């Protein structure tokens, strides 16, 4: 087929290809963007490469079945994803207010997908095509595969498998799982019998149906009412999410059993290369042009994903429970080929915007033991102190960047996705840090210290603040050495579990002392599936079951956030109130150490 041809998005386009049948209907809550940064694009191209016919139905009407029915019934199954984001995260801020824009929809318009899109689409398919197998996947299904705390309902919900009525759930990066399932469906195998595929989940009557060694966690009924049971289950589910040693996890619910099989094996370099070499158009479907296009493409059109997985394991990050903690990477040749493909694009100006992934400077597992034994269950690779087995070698990544910036037609190669600075500081060879400064930063480097109070950092799963300070000092020295004037932009989280008002003030004082005025602060967002969300819901640290202070009220969260942006005039009242309430009025005044000047009172007559 033509390398620049999109997959069909209507029955008419299928007929233009002389398709009088097709195999899979892929329904997505995002607009159709045929780029490997979009999960729906990857899954559809993987299936196409295996010889299956796939049609895309992007953001269908969700109040009736008309658009689904218009596609015609596929031979094997409907594949459903909410998109690149959980639909509730896509729709609402951390303050539960509706977002004004949606980067994954044409013209940034909101309400193009429903709340809880996976559930709604699955129910529509059941109505449109009774008996058609339904397979759900993507990050919404992945992070909601077990009974989970839902921030928007403020309660524990059942696994999304029960609420959607789907036959199978694929979690994580689902290329190998969907390929095996598709081949078995094509051989007329009943989807109810496809229960032994890694990276999938299903509903069973008996635990003995599980094809893998398994462990039971507390039931939905237990975790709904018992915070300790919820915390224990969350930690068990996290620990078993390991492609080497992980077991299946079984959870009772409504007199049935949820079975989540072990994760898929980590992809080899050759397998990743094959996935990223598929014939993506790398563009937004032209049908959205009149509506203003899809802005999400802009950040990734000339960027490259060179790895998957993250052993950083920040407790608030969904990556560990989705992609997993084992790192896999593409070959240099594969990445170079992708960048060389940019050269002929009419909009390419010579700048590769990013060569990254979940964490840009990870190219392999953090230590040799992981390949055989899997990830450790009792400690993190990097926090609060780095494990002695961590091998912080950047030579392979540095070699890749050097090759990319030598490609004719490439002017600059930037690294804009997350750099794990604590891992960088472990590398005794300073070449990568030096060349990062000289060649790969576009005026500013974004890093994620998140806080400065070590106790709060411990709850976050982040390194101690002294590590960030040493990194900042070295970053400054290297910029001075090479005559560069480049800034650090720290990402910060307010109101994370464990952060008191005193901790927020301590962070504000630290920022004031170091001359930093953060433009963006993210209020902690309790998304499904993370250990930090478990802390938020239960008030317990699932790693040791000790109590954790949790900022819950909207006013306290607003104050903590305002303290981190104390110089903004609109925050003045909240900051002064917060400081006075906890006895820190000493920070209101005109001294150098003060955060804010006192409000002038209007004279009385």
SVG drawing of the C-alpha trace seen along z (x, -y; Angstrom):
<svg xmlns="http://www.w3.org/2000/svg" viewBox="-29 -61 64 86">
<polyline fill="none" stroke="black" stroke-width="0.4" points="0.0,0.0 1.0,-3.6 3.2,-4.6 1.2,-7.8 -2.3,-6.3 -4.4,-6.6 -6.6,-3.7 -10.2,-3.9 -12.5,-6.0 -15.8,-5.2 -17.7,-2.5 -17.3,-4.4 -13.5,-4.5 -13.5,-0.7 -15.4,-0.2 -12.9,-2.4 -10.3,0.1 -12.6,3.0 -13.0,4.0 -16.3,5.9 -15.4,7.1 -13.0,5.9 -11.6,7.5 -11.4,5.0 -13.1,1.7 -10.9,-0.5 -12.8,-3.1 -10.8,-5.9 -11.6,-8.9 -8.9,-10.9 -9.0,-12.4 -7.3,-10.1 -3.6,-11.0 -1.5,-8.4 1.7,-8.9 3.5,-6.4 3.0,-8.8 -0.7,-7.8 -1.6,-4.3 -4.4,-3.8 -2.1,-4.4 0.4,-1.8 -2.2,0.9 -3.9,0.4 -0.6,0.5 0.6,3.5 -2.5,5.4 -2.3,4.2 1.3,5.5 -0.1,8.9 -2.5,8.9 -5.6,7.8 -8.0,5.1 -8.6,2.3 -11.0,-0.6 -10.7,-3.6 -13.7,-5.3 -12.4,-8.3 -14.6,-10.2 -17.9,-8.8 -21.2,-10.3 -21.9,-8.8 -25.6,-9.5 -26.6,-6.9 -25.2,-4.0 -25.6,-5.6 -22.0,-6.2 -20.9,-2.8 -23.6,-1.0 -22.6,-2.9 -19.2,-1.3 -20.7,2.2 -19.9,5.1 -16.3,6.3 -15.5,10.0 -13.6,10.4 -13.9,7.7 -14.2,4.1 -11.1,2.5 -11.8,-0.4 -9.5,-3.0 -10.4,-6.3 -7.2,-7.7 -3.8,-8.8 -5.3,-10.1 -7.8,-8.8 -11.0,-10.5 -11.6,-12.1 -8.1,-13.5 -8.7,-14.9 -11.9,-16.6 -11.2,-17.9 -8.5,-19.7 -7.1,-18.6 -9.8,-21.0 -12.4,-19.0 -13.2,-21.9 -13.9,-21.3 -10.9,-22.0 -11.3,-24.7 -9.3,-22.9 -8.6,-19.4 -5.3,-19.0 -6.4,-15.6 -9.6,-16.9 -9.9,-19.0 -9.7,-22.7 -9.0,-21.9 -12.7,-21.6 -13.9,-19.8 -16.7,-17.3 -15.8,-15.4 -15.5,-12.2 -17.7,-11.2 -16.7,-10.9 -15.5,-7.4 -15.2,-6.9 -14.1,-3.3 -17.3,-2.2 -19.6,-4.3 -18.1,-3.1 -18.2,0.5 -21.9,0.2 -22.7,-1.4 -20.9,1.5 -22.9,4.0 -26.1,2.3 -25.0,1.9 -23.5,5.3 -24.8,7.8 -22.4,10.7 -19.4,9.0 -16.2,9.5 -15.1,6.3 -11.5,5.7 -10.6,2.6 -7.1,1.1 -5.2,-2.1 -4.2,-4.0 -7.7,-4.4 -8.4,-0.6 -4.8,0.2 -4.9,-1.9 -8.4,-0.9 -7.9,2.8 -8.3,3.5 -10.8,2.1 -9.6,-1.5 -10.2,-4.7 -11.9,-7.2 -11.1,-10.8 -14.1,-12.2 -16.7,-9.9 -14.7,-9.9 -15.2,-6.2 -13.7,-2.9 -15.0,-1.6 -15.0,1.9 -12.5,3.0 -13.4,1.3 -13.9,4.8 -17.1,5.2 -18.5,1.7 -17.7,1.9 -18.9,5.5 -15.9,6.1 -14.6,9.6 -10.9,8.8 -8.8,6.0 -5.3,5.4 -3.1,3.4 0.3,1.8 1.7,1.4 -0.4,4.0 1.3,4.9 2.2,8.5 -1.1,9.2 -3.3,7.8 -1.3,9.7 -1.8,13.0 -5.4,12.4 -6.1,11.4 -4.5,14.5 -6.5,16.7 -9.8,14.9 -9.0,15.4 -8.8,19.1 -12.4,19.0 -11.3,19.4 -14.0,18.3 -12.8,15.1 -14.0,16.6 -11.3,19.2 -8.5,16.7 -7.4,16.5 -3.7,17.3 -2.3,14.2 0.1,12.1 -0.8,8.5 -4.6,9.2 -7.4,9.5 -10.8,11.2 -13.7,12.2 -13.8,15.8 -15.9,18.0 -13.1,19.9 -9.5,18.9 -8.4,22.3 -9.1,21.1 -6.0,18.9 -3.3,20.2 -0.4,18.7 0.7,18.9 -1.4,16.5 -1.9,14.6 -5.2,13.3 -5.6,9.7 -8.5,8.4 -11.9,8.3 -13.7,5.3 -16.0,5.4 -13.1,5.4 -11.1,2.6 -14.2,0.5 -14.6,0.4 -11.2,1.1 -8.4,-1.3 -5.7,1.1 -7.0,3.8 -6.9,1.2 -3.3,0.3 -2.2,3.9 -3.8,4.7 -2.3,1.7 1.2,2.7 0.6,6.3 -0.6,5.2 2.4,2.9 4.9,5.5 3.4,8.2 3.6,5.9 6.9,7.4 7.6,9.2 10.2,11.5 8.9,12.6 5.3,11.3 2.3,13.6 -1.3,13.2 -3.4,11.3 -7.0,12.5 -9.6,10.2 -13.1,11.2 -16.0,8.9 -19.7,9.4 -19.3,13.2 -17.1,13.4 -13.3,13.2 -11.2,10.6 -8.1,12.3 -5.2,10.1 -2.5,12.1 1.2,11.3 2.6,8.5 3.9,9.1 7.6,9.7 9.7,6.7 10.1,6.1 13.4,6.7 15.2,4.0 14.3,5.7 10.6,5.8 10.6,2.1 12.3,1.3 9.7,3.1 6.9,1.3 8.3,-2.2 9.2,-1.3 5.5,-0.7 4.0,-2.9 2.6,-5.8 1.7,-8.9 2.9,-10.8 0.1,-13.3 -3.4,-14.3 -6.1,-12.9 -7.1,-15.6 -10.7,-15.5 -9.9,-17.7 -8.3,-20.5 -11.4,-22.7 -11.8,-22.4 -8.3,-23.6 -6.3,-20.4 -5.2,-18.5 -2.7,-20.4 -1.3,-17.4 0.7,-16.6 2.8,-19.7 4.9,-18.6 5.7,-15.2 5.7,-15.6 9.5,-16.0 10.3,-14.1 11.5,-10.6 10.6,-8.0 13.7,-5.9 12.8,-4.0 10.0,-2.6 9.6,-1.9 10.9,-3.8 12.7,-2.5 12.5,-5.9 9.2,-4.8 7.9,-8.1 4.9,-7.2 2.6,-9.7 3.4,-8.6 1.2,-6.1 4.1,-4.9 5.3,-2.2 1.8,-0.6 1.3,-1.0 4.6,-0.7 6.3,0.9 9.7,0.4 11.8,2.4 13.4,0.3 13.6,1.3 15.1,-0.8 15.3,-1.0 18.5,-0.6 20.5,-3.6 19.7,-2.6 16.0,-2.7 16.1,-6.1 18.4,-7.5 16.1,-6.2 13.1,-7.9 15.0,-11.3 16.2,-11.0 12.6,-10.7 12.0,-14.2 14.3,-15.8 11.9,-15.7 8.9,-17.0 8.0,-20.5 7.6,-21.8 10.9,-20.5 13.3,-23.3 16.2,-21.2 15.3,-20.9 14.6,-17.6 12.4,-18.6 13.1,-15.7 14.8,-12.3 13.2,-10.9 10.5,-8.8 9.2,-8.3 12.7,-9.3 15.0,-10.5 18.3,-9.3 17.3,-5.6 18.4,-3.2 18.5,0.1 17.6,1.7 19.2,0.0 21.3,3.0 22.3,6.5 20.3,8.3 17.0,7.0 17.2,9.1 17.1,12.4 15.4,11.5 13.1,8.7 12.6,5.5 13.2,5.5 10.1,5.6 11.6,4.0 13.4,0.9 13.6,-1.6 16.5,-1.9 17.1,-5.6 15.2,-6.9 15.7,-7.9 19.3,-6.8 20.5,-5.1 21.0,-1.3 24.6,-0.2 23.8,1.9 22.7,-0.9 24.8,-1.2 24.5,-4.9 26.1,-4.7 25.1,-7.3 27.5,-6.2 24.9,-4.6 22.5,-7.5 25.3,-9.9 26.5,-8.0 22.9,-8.1 22.7,-11.9 26.0,-12.4 24.9,-10.4 21.6,-12.3 23.2,-15.7 25.6,-14.7 22.8,-13.9 22.8,-16.3 19.9,-18.6 19.7,-18.4 20.6,-21.7 19.9,-20.9 18.8,-17.9 17.0,-18.7 16.2,-16.7 13.0,-18.1 11.4,-15.1 12.3,-14.2 16.0,-13.9 16.4,-12.0 18.9,-14.2 19.8,-11.8 20.7,-9.1 22.7,-11.6 24.7,-12.6 25.6,-8.9 27.5,-8.8 31.2,-9.3 32.0,-10.1 31.0,-13.8 30.8,-13.6 27.1,-13.3 26.3,-16.1 28.8,-18.4 27.3,-17.6 23.8,-17.9 24.7,-21.5 26.5,-22.4 24.2,-20.8 20.9,-19.6 19.1,-22.3 17.0,-25.0 17.4,-27.8 16.0,-25.9 16.1,-22.4 13.0,-21.1 13.6,-18.8 11.4,-17.5 12.6,-17.9 8.9,-18.2 9.7,-19.5 12.5,-20.2 11.4,-18.7 13.0,-15.3 10.0,-13.8 7.6,-14.8 10.1,-13.6 10.1,-10.3 6.3,-10.0 6.8,-11.0 9.5,-8.3 12.0,-11.1 15.6,-11.5 16.6,-13.8 16.9,-17.5 20.7,-17.5 20.9,-15.6 19.0,-18.3 21.2,-21.0 24.3,-19.2 22.8,-18.9 21.8,-22.6 25.3,-23.7 27.0,-21.5 24.5,-22.7 25.4,-26.3 29.1,-25.6 29.0,-23.9 26.9,-26.6 29.5,-29.2 32.4,-27.0 30.9,-26.8 29.6,-30.4 26.0,-29.3 23.1,-31.1 20.5,-28.4 18.0,-28.0 16.6,-25.2 12.8,-25.0 11.8,-22.9 8.5,-21.0 6.8,-21.2 3.8,-19.4 1.7,-21.0 -0.5,-19.2 1.0,-15.8 0.1,-13.4 2.5,-14.0 2.8,-17.8 1.6,-20.0 1.2,-23.7 4.5,-24.1 6.1,-22.0 4.6,-24.2 6.0,-27.3 9.4,-25.6 9.4,-25.0 8.3,-28.6 11.2,-29.8 13.6,-27.6 12.4,-28.9 12.7,-32.5 16.3,-31.9 17.4,-30.2 15.8,-32.9 13.3,-30.7 9.8,-31.7 8.0,-28.7 5.6,-29.6 3.8,-26.3 2.8,-24.3 0.8,-21.1 -1.6,-20.5 -1.5,-16.8 -3.9,-14.8 -5.1,-11.5 -5.1,-9.5 -6.1,-5.8 -3.5,-3.1 -0.7,-5.1 0.8,-4.6 0.3,-8.3 -3.4,-8.0 -3.5,-5.1 -2.1,-7.4 -4.6,-10.1 -7.5,-7.7 -6.4,-5.7 -4.2,-8.1 -1.7,-5.2 1.7,-4.7 1.2,-1.3 4.9,-0.6 4.8,-0.4 1.1,-1.1 2.1,-4.1 -0.4,-7.1 0.2,-9.9 -1.1,-13.4 -3.3,-14.3 -4.3,-17.8 -7.9,-17.3 -9.9,-20.5 -10.1,-22.7 -9.0,-25.7 -6.0,-24.1 -4.9,-22.8 -5.4,-26.3 -3.2,-27.8 -0.4,-25.3 -0.4,-26.0 -0.6,-29.8 2.5,-29.6 4.6,-28.2 3.6,-31.2 3.7,-33.8 4.6,-36.7 1.5,-36.5 -0.8,-39.4 -3.9,-37.2 -2.4,-34.9 -1.6,-37.6 -4.7,-37.1 -4.3,-33.3 -0.6,-33.5 -1.1,-36.0 -3.9,-34.0 -1.9,-30.8 1.2,-32.4 -0.8,-33.9 -2.7,-30.7 0.4,-28.7 2.3,-31.4 4.7,-32.4 3.7,-36.1 7.5,-36.7 7.5,-36.1 5.1,-39.0 7.2,-42.2 9.9,-43.9 13.0,-41.9 14.9,-39.8 13.6,-36.6 10.0,-37.7 7.7,-36.2 5.1,-38.9 4.6,-42.5 1.7,-43.4 -1.5,-44.6 -2.0,-48.2 -5.1,-49.1 -7.3,-51.8 -7.4,-54.9 -10.6,-55.3 -12.4,-58.6"/>
</svg>
